[in-house]
Amino acid sequence: MYAIIACGIFQKEIEALCGELGFPFEVHYLASGLHVDFDDIKAALTAELEACKNGGYEGIIVAYGQCHPRIDDLLKPYHAALICCQNCIDAFITRKAVEKKANEGLFFYLSPGWLDAWHDIFARLNWDPSEARLQMGSFRGSIYLDTIKDAPEREMELLEFFDFTNLPFEVMPVDLSHFKSLIINAKESLED
Protein backbone atom coordinates (compact mmCIF):
# COMPACT_ATOMS: atom_id res chain seq x y z
CA MET A 1 0.00 0.00 0.00
CA TYR A 2 1.13 3.52 -0.81
CA ALA A 3 0.68 6.70 1.18
CA ILE A 4 -0.49 9.87 -0.53
CA ILE A 5 0.30 13.05 1.34
CA ALA A 6 -1.85 15.73 -0.22
CA CYS A 7 -2.75 19.34 0.23
CA GLY A 8 -6.37 19.58 1.32
CA ILE A 9 -7.00 21.51 -1.90
CA PHE A 10 -6.93 18.13 -3.70
CA GLN A 11 -9.27 16.22 -1.38
CA LYS A 12 -12.40 16.19 -3.55
CA GLU A 13 -10.49 15.22 -6.66
CA ILE A 14 -8.56 12.42 -4.96
CA GLU A 15 -11.81 11.08 -3.52
CA ALA A 16 -13.36 11.21 -7.02
CA LEU A 17 -10.42 9.15 -8.35
CA CYS A 18 -10.42 6.67 -5.48
CA GLY A 19 -11.38 3.63 -7.53
CA GLU A 20 -9.51 4.66 -10.69
CA LEU A 21 -5.85 4.84 -9.68
CA GLY A 22 -5.24 1.09 -9.88
CA PHE A 23 -3.22 0.66 -6.70
CA PRO A 24 -4.00 0.59 -2.98
CA PHE A 25 -3.33 3.80 -1.07
CA GLU A 26 -4.15 5.71 2.07
CA VAL A 27 -4.45 9.49 1.92
CA HIS A 28 -3.11 11.91 4.52
CA TYR A 29 -4.41 15.45 3.95
CA LEU A 30 -2.60 18.53 5.17
CA ALA A 31 -4.36 21.82 5.76
CA SER A 32 -4.98 24.01 2.74
CA GLY A 33 -3.10 27.29 2.82
CA LEU A 34 0.13 26.06 4.39
CA HIS A 35 1.92 27.37 1.30
CA VAL A 36 1.57 30.97 2.50
CA ASP A 37 4.16 30.31 5.24
CA PHE A 38 7.21 28.24 4.28
CA ASP A 39 7.93 27.30 7.90
CA ASP A 40 4.39 25.99 8.36
CA ILE A 41 4.41 23.87 5.22
CA LYS A 42 7.89 22.52 6.00
CA ALA A 43 6.88 21.51 9.53
CA ALA A 44 3.58 19.89 8.51
CA LEU A 45 5.01 18.08 5.48
CA THR A 46 8.08 16.82 7.37
CA ALA A 47 5.94 15.54 10.26
CA GLU A 48 3.65 13.67 7.86
CA LEU A 49 6.59 12.27 5.87
CA GLU A 50 8.07 10.94 9.11
CA ALA A 51 4.75 9.38 10.11
CA CYS A 52 4.38 7.73 6.69
CA LYS A 53 8.01 6.57 6.68
CA ASN A 54 7.30 4.72 9.90
CA GLY A 55 3.95 3.43 8.63
CA GLY A 56 5.33 0.64 6.48
CA TYR A 57 4.15 2.00 3.12
CA GLU A 58 5.73 0.85 -0.16
CA GLY A 59 6.25 4.49 -1.06
CA ILE A 60 4.94 7.99 -0.51
CA ILE A 61 3.30 10.10 -3.21
CA VAL A 62 3.24 13.80 -2.41
CA ALA A 63 0.39 15.69 -4.06
CA TYR A 64 1.70 19.24 -3.90
CA GLY A 65 3.11 21.66 -6.39
CA GLN A 66 6.35 23.56 -5.89
CA CYS A 67 4.79 25.18 -2.82
CA HIS A 68 8.05 25.37 -0.88
CA PRO A 69 11.29 26.55 -2.51
CA ARG A 70 13.13 23.47 -1.19
CA ILE A 71 10.36 20.88 -1.46
CA ASP A 72 12.62 18.47 -3.37
CA ASP A 73 15.19 18.63 -0.54
CA LEU A 74 12.43 18.00 2.02
CA LEU A 75 11.48 14.77 0.24
CA LYS A 76 15.02 13.38 -0.28
CA PRO A 77 15.32 11.47 3.03
CA TYR A 78 12.08 9.59 2.29
CA HIS A 79 10.95 7.12 -0.36
CA ALA A 80 8.70 9.86 -1.75
CA ALA A 81 7.78 11.23 -5.17
CA LEU A 82 6.28 14.64 -5.82
CA ILE A 83 3.65 14.88 -8.53
CA CYS A 84 5.05 16.79 -11.52
CA CYS A 85 3.39 20.21 -11.48
CA GLN A 86 4.24 23.77 -10.54
CA ASN A 87 1.07 24.35 -8.52
CA CYS A 88 -2.43 23.00 -7.96
CA ILE A 89 -3.69 24.58 -11.18
CA ASP A 90 -1.03 22.76 -13.23
CA ALA A 91 -2.19 19.58 -11.51
CA PHE A 92 -5.65 19.92 -13.03
CA ILE A 93 -4.95 21.46 -16.42
CA THR A 94 -1.83 21.28 -18.52
CA ARG A 95 0.66 24.12 -18.80
CA LYS A 96 -0.37 24.34 -22.47
CA ALA A 97 -4.01 24.93 -21.48
CA VAL A 98 -2.95 27.64 -19.00
CA GLU A 99 -0.84 29.34 -21.66
CA LYS A 100 -3.68 29.20 -24.16
CA LYS A 101 -6.04 30.90 -21.70
CA ALA A 102 -3.31 33.44 -20.89
CA ASN A 103 -3.67 34.77 -24.44
CA GLU A 104 -6.91 36.35 -23.18
CA GLY A 105 -5.22 37.90 -20.13
CA LEU A 106 -4.15 37.00 -16.60
CA PHE A 107 -6.65 34.95 -14.57
CA PHE A 108 -6.85 33.69 -11.00
CA TYR A 109 -7.80 30.01 -10.96
CA LEU A 110 -10.03 28.39 -8.37
CA SER A 111 -10.62 24.68 -7.91
CA PRO A 112 -13.33 23.24 -5.64
CA GLY A 113 -10.75 23.00 -2.85
CA TRP A 114 -9.66 26.60 -3.40
CA LEU A 115 -13.26 27.74 -3.30
CA ASP A 116 -13.61 25.97 0.05
CA ALA A 117 -10.35 27.36 1.44
CA TRP A 118 -9.96 30.90 0.12
CA HIS A 119 -11.41 32.52 3.24
CA ASP A 120 -8.76 30.84 5.41
CA ILE A 121 -5.96 31.43 2.92
CA PHE A 122 -6.77 35.12 2.58
CA ALA A 123 -7.04 35.40 6.38
CA ARG A 124 -3.53 33.88 6.69
CA LEU A 125 -2.37 36.55 4.24
CA ASN A 126 -4.24 39.26 6.21
CA TRP A 127 -6.25 40.19 3.14
CA ASP A 128 -9.52 42.02 3.60
CA PRO A 129 -11.51 42.93 0.46
CA SER A 130 -9.52 46.11 -0.21
CA GLU A 131 -6.17 44.30 0.14
CA ALA A 132 -7.37 41.38 -1.99
CA ARG A 133 -8.49 43.78 -4.71
CA LEU A 134 -5.16 45.59 -4.57
CA GLN A 135 -3.12 42.37 -4.69
CA MET A 136 -5.29 40.85 -7.42
CA GLY A 137 -5.76 43.98 -9.47
CA SER A 138 -3.74 42.66 -12.40
CA PHE A 139 -6.10 39.71 -12.91
CA ARG A 140 -8.75 40.00 -15.61
CA GLY A 141 -11.04 37.62 -13.72
CA SER A 142 -11.24 34.25 -12.03
CA ILE A 143 -11.76 30.84 -13.55
CA TYR A 144 -13.46 28.06 -11.65
CA LEU A 145 -11.95 24.73 -12.68
CA ASP A 146 -15.02 22.50 -12.52
CA THR A 147 -13.17 19.28 -11.74
CA ILE A 148 -16.03 17.57 -9.94
CA LYS A 149 -18.90 19.04 -11.97
CA ASP A 150 -20.40 21.03 -9.10
CA ALA A 151 -20.32 24.57 -10.55
CA PRO A 152 -24.12 25.02 -10.69
CA GLU A 153 -24.41 24.28 -6.96
CA ARG A 154 -21.54 26.64 -6.10
CA GLU A 155 -22.74 29.77 -7.84
CA MET A 156 -23.42 31.62 -4.58
CA GLU A 157 -19.88 30.83 -3.36
CA LEU A 158 -18.44 32.03 -6.65
CA LEU A 159 -20.45 35.24 -6.34
CA GLU A 160 -19.09 35.68 -2.80
CA PHE A 161 -15.55 35.38 -4.16
CA PHE A 162 -16.46 37.93 -6.84
CA ASP A 163 -17.83 40.32 -4.19
CA PHE A 164 -14.64 39.99 -2.14
CA THR A 165 -12.12 40.31 -4.98
CA ASN A 166 -14.06 42.17 -7.66
CA LEU A 167 -12.97 39.49 -10.15
CA PRO A 168 -15.72 38.30 -12.49
CA PHE A 169 -15.72 34.53 -12.85
CA GLU A 170 -16.19 31.98 -15.57
CA VAL A 171 -16.43 28.20 -15.35
CA MET A 172 -14.01 25.89 -17.16
CA PRO A 173 -15.03 22.22 -17.38
CA VAL A 174 -12.09 19.97 -16.46
CA ASP A 175 -11.81 16.22 -16.39
CA LEU A 176 -9.44 14.52 -13.97
CA SER A 177 -7.34 12.58 -16.50
CA HIS A 178 -4.34 14.94 -16.21
CA PHE A 179 -4.39 14.86 -12.39
CA LYS A 180 -4.80 11.07 -12.42
CA SER A 181 -1.78 10.68 -14.72
CA LEU A 182 0.37 12.83 -12.40
CA ILE A 183 -0.42 10.60 -9.44
CA ILE A 184 0.16 7.39 -11.41
CA ASN A 185 3.45 8.72 -12.84
CA ALA A 186 4.65 9.61 -9.34
CA LYS A 187 3.77 6.13 -8.12
CA GLU A 188 5.57 4.52 -11.05
CA SER A 189 8.68 6.61 -10.40
CA LEU A 190 8.87 5.02 -6.95
CA GLU A 191 9.06 1.58 -8.55
CA ASP A 192 12.23 2.37 -10.54
C-alpha positions in Angstrom: 0.0 0.0 0.0 1.1 3.5 -0.8 0.7 6.7 1.2 -0.5 9.9 -0.5 0.3 13.0 1.3 -1.9 15.7 -0.2 -2.7 19.3 0.2 -6.4 19.6 1.3 -7.0 21.5 -1.9 -6.9 18.1 -3.7 -9.3 16.2 -1.4 -12.4 16.2 -3.5 -10.5 15.2 -6.7 -8.6 12.4 -5.0 -11.8 11.1 -3.5 -13.4 11.2 -7.0 -10.4 9.2 -8.4 -10.4 6.7 -5.5 -11.4 3.6 -7.5 -9.5 4.7 -10.7 -5.8 4.8 -9.7 -5.2 1.1 -9.9 -3.2 0.7 -6.7 -4.0 0.6 -3.0 -3.3 3.8 -1.1 -4.1 5.7 2.1 -4.4 9.5 1.9 -3.1 11.9 4.5 -4.4 15.4 3.9 -2.6 18.5 5.2 -4.4 21.8 5.8 -5.0 24.0 2.7 -3.1 27.3 2.8 0.1 26.1 4.4 1.9 27.4 1.3 1.6 31.0 2.5 4.2 30.3 5.2 7.2 28.2 4.3 7.9 27.3 7.9 4.4 26.0 8.4 4.4 23.9 5.2 7.9 22.5 6.0 6.9 21.5 9.5 3.6 19.9 8.5 5.0 18.1 5.5 8.1 16.8 7.4 5.9 15.5 10.3 3.7 13.7 7.9 6.6 12.3 5.9 8.1 10.9 9.1 4.8 9.4 10.1 4.4 7.7 6.7 8.0 6.6 6.7 7.3 4.7 9.9 3.9 3.4 8.6 5.3 0.6 6.5 4.2 2.0 3.1 5.7 0.9 -0.2 6.3 4.5 -1.1 4.9 8.0 -0.5 3.3 10.1 -3.2 3.2 13.8 -2.4 0.4 15.7 -4.1 1.7 19.2 -3.9 3.1 21.7 -6.4 6.4 23.6 -5.9 4.8 25.2 -2.8 8.0 25.4 -0.9 11.3 26.6 -2.5 13.1 23.5 -1.2 10.4 20.9 -1.5 12.6 18.5 -3.4 15.2 18.6 -0.5 12.4 18.0 2.0 11.5 14.8 0.2 15.0 13.4 -0.3 15.3 11.5 3.0 12.1 9.6 2.3 10.9 7.1 -0.4 8.7 9.9 -1.7 7.8 11.2 -5.2 6.3 14.6 -5.8 3.7 14.9 -8.5 5.0 16.8 -11.5 3.4 20.2 -11.5 4.2 23.8 -10.5 1.1 24.3 -8.5 -2.4 23.0 -8.0 -3.7 24.6 -11.2 -1.0 22.8 -13.2 -2.2 19.6 -11.5 -5.6 19.9 -13.0 -5.0 21.5 -16.4 -1.8 21.3 -18.5 0.7 24.1 -18.8 -0.4 24.3 -22.5 -4.0 24.9 -21.5 -3.0 27.6 -19.0 -0.8 29.3 -21.7 -3.7 29.2 -24.2 -6.0 30.9 -21.7 -3.3 33.4 -20.9 -3.7 34.8 -24.4 -6.9 36.4 -23.2 -5.2 37.9 -20.1 -4.2 37.0 -16.6 -6.6 34.9 -14.6 -6.8 33.7 -11.0 -7.8 30.0 -11.0 -10.0 28.4 -8.4 -10.6 24.7 -7.9 -13.3 23.2 -5.6 -10.7 23.0 -2.8 -9.7 26.6 -3.4 -13.3 27.7 -3.3 -13.6 26.0 0.0 -10.4 27.4 1.4 -10.0 30.9 0.1 -11.4 32.5 3.2 -8.8 30.8 5.4 -6.0 31.4 2.9 -6.8 35.1 2.6 -7.0 35.4 6.4 -3.5 33.9 6.7 -2.4 36.6 4.2 -4.2 39.3 6.2 -6.3 40.2 3.1 -9.5 42.0 3.6 -11.5 42.9 0.5 -9.5 46.1 -0.2 -6.2 44.3 0.1 -7.4 41.4 -2.0 -8.5 43.8 -4.7 -5.2 45.6 -4.6 -3.1 42.4 -4.7 -5.3 40.9 -7.4 -5.8 44.0 -9.5 -3.7 42.7 -12.4 -6.1 39.7 -12.9 -8.7 40.0 -15.6 -11.0 37.6 -13.7 -11.2 34.3 -12.0 -11.8 30.8 -13.5 -13.5 28.1 -11.6 -12.0 24.7 -12.7 -15.0 22.5 -12.5 -13.2 19.3 -11.7 -16.0 17.6 -9.9 -18.9 19.0 -12.0 -20.4 21.0 -9.1 -20.3 24.6 -10.6 -24.1 25.0 -10.7 -24.4 24.3 -7.0 -21.5 26.6 -6.1 -22.7 29.8 -7.8 -23.4 31.6 -4.6 -19.9 30.8 -3.4 -18.4 32.0 -6.7 -20.5 35.2 -6.3 -19.1 35.7 -2.8 -15.5 35.4 -4.2 -16.5 37.9 -6.8 -17.8 40.3 -4.2 -14.6 40.0 -2.1 -12.1 40.3 -5.0 -14.1 42.2 -7.7 -13.0 39.5 -10.2 -15.7 38.3 -12.5 -15.7 34.5 -12.9 -16.2 32.0 -15.6 -16.4 28.2 -15.3 -14.0 25.9 -17.2 -15.0 22.2 -17.4 -12.1 20.0 -16.5 -11.8 16.2 -16.4 -9.4 14.5 -14.0 -7.3 12.6 -16.5 -4.3 14.9 -16.2 -4.4 14.9 -12.4 -4.8 11.1 -12.4 -1.8 10.7 -14.7 0.4 12.8 -12.4 -0.4 10.6 -9.4 0.2 7.4 -11.4 3.4 8.7 -12.8 4.6 9.6 -9.3 3.8 6.1 -8.1 5.6 4.5 -11.1 8.7 6.6 -10.4 8.9 5.0 -6.9 9.1 1.6 -8.5 12.2 2.4 -10.5 
